[in-house]
């Protein structure tokens, strides 16, 4: 009987572990959390628009790497994004390292008659949009409109509305524990030395 009870106890503990809540916890998680919306301009749709945000170092310069939790890249037509009926665009949510982040660049991929074109949107001259996020914070950056100006991909903040944020959280099934806050970006001078991201792409980054 004791052996049987021990097995039941083990199974109960295993089941609890399986259903452990690993969601981001506002005020407790050591990382930070970002929610951002991206929407194409009706006049300039594209196969994909991408915005690259990167963390700054203590000297106010972009850190060297582009991977891991020190950068994030919301983009349109993403399978992982959340869409809400009645609200333009789509929303992405990502866990990142706390710190100060700045918009590095925007990039668009366009298809025309089976030919693919690319449009860079490097911000080579300061200032650029930035925001701060602390450990345990979850911030909402609003909806950004992505479009083309001549042959350049650009992004502008379009709307920062708490009602949008609440609707997105409901649609996504409350992906975090706690309440995220809206955060407006602020302009900041961040130096940039434009260069190709790698040898197999035309994309330019800082």
Order of alpha helices (4+ residues) and beta strands (2+ residues): alpha-beta-beta-beta-beta-beta-beta-beta-beta-beta-beta-alpha-beta-beta-beta-beta-beta
